[in-house]
Amino acid sequence: MTRLSTPSGPVHGTSLETDGTTIHRFLGIPYAAPPSGANRFLPPVPVPPWTEGLDCTAPGPAAPQNPESPAPPGANPRTWSEEGCLNLNIWTPGTDGPARPVMVWIHGGAYLLGANSDGMYDGARLAAAAGVVLVSINYRLGALGFLHLADLLGAGYEDSGNLALLDQLEALRWVRRNIAAFGGDPDNVTAFGESAGAAAIGTLLGMPASDGLFRRAIMQSGTAERYRRPEESARITSLFLELCGLAPSSAAELLTLPVERLLAAQQDLEKRFAAESFAVPLPFQPTSGTPSLPAPPLESIRNGLNGWVDLLIGTNLNEGSFAVEMRPPAAGDPDYPGRAAATLAGSGVPEAAASGYTEALARVMGREATGKELLEASIADSLYRQPSNRLLDSRSLAARNGATGKTFAYLFTWRSPAMGGKLGACHALDIPFVFRHLDAPEAAFLTRGKAPAALGDAISGAWAAFAGTGNPATEELEWPEYGDARSTMVLRDEIRLENDPRRELREFFEAVRPLPAR
């Protein structure tokens, strides 16, 4: 049993040997008061200090969520609790010597699913190999984390649409106050995450309250554009009330409904969005024009907010392959070009311009894309790649106006052998490379035991180097800043540096969706 005294109170954890290094593990530490009862739909409240030793030998519960369907191969059902979900896990090589870099993981799951206890996020190997203190956090999901109630419930609920992000900020404040007791440097914190976790970080970069809570950020398959305006969020709230069997005049009943009722309505909402989308259904998103998120994140970033934060950002080549291969066909679906046009329209590309995207993709590929390739690429570009490019351009604009944070970019292209190679460099494939879990059961479906260990070592090493110094370069890997050349590290069996990969697609989106000039 490992015992530590922290500013929040004493904790009891465990120690384990990982790759020849002793790692001390503390699981399920509460960072905020229970967000249930009178605290439902309200911002998080700091957890009161405790005096008795807290048993931190088992993970805490996840946030309330519906079962994943279909669940990924090897996934275990998650245990959730509304009362106890605001918790975090810590892995540390020790409290001796100089303070270590801190890496805080924010999990993905479309803002609907996920937990810091998922096996792929076990931080022991990365902490052991990199000598970092690794933290993984839970936060409220779905309606409990994003339902916009300002118009219906009034004072106190102005930020109910951003509670998940406020939870993350509270976790980062807890880390700042307590992480030195675990051997971490509170002035050298890197927030990193994938998918919705990366989108959350992109949004945090545009939130004034995040300033000073993390020194660096790593966004894997994320965006700073996943938000809605209040009127759009209000429409989602209206539909959610209807699915709960409530009228706007009885919205206060949401405060006391059993959480299972909320989840049932949420599942119905998810199904409606899934039926209307050829990409990734995202019924819940943060709300801008609110106290905590007064402006769209990308706008604030472009204007210099958090401009001192170092950023490493990238995407996987085939982000859309799961949506293409796994979505069951439905009566009335248009052909693949029609689906691609609808996906592009959702990202602001006029229907009349869709043929221009098809032509740009053909120039990138050196041939005409198949229907599935066209749809997959349109999803990858609309939801992930081009939003990342716009964030990179916004950072460049901020830098020209005095922002000092360094910016680095990557494109992950190693292809999964799963499903006969149909998934390619799919969404989430990068996670086992980062956490050094290429041989884990949870990774087996995607890696098939064929993932190159050298690539995993290079990626996890670069992530750790970035967390330590703000630069992902290592002795084995030179990695220049993004800069005017748009220098991008292509992560594959043989890593290479490429300037402005898939340039034709970026230029197409720039022509139809130019960034506002400053």
PyMOL commands that set and color helices and strands:
alter all, ss='L'
color gray80, all
select helices_A, chain A and resi 37-39+119-121+124-130+142-146+150-153+160-182+196-204+208-210+230-243+248-255+259-276+297-302+321-326+336-346+351-365+371-400+418-421+431-435+441-447+453-469+503-512
alter helices_A, ss='H'
color red, helices_A
select strands_A, chain A and resi 2-6+9-18+21-30+54-55+87-92+100-106+133-137+184-194+216-220+310-316+407-412+487-491+496-499
alter strands_A, ss='S'
color yellow, strands_A
deselect
rebuild
show_as cartoon
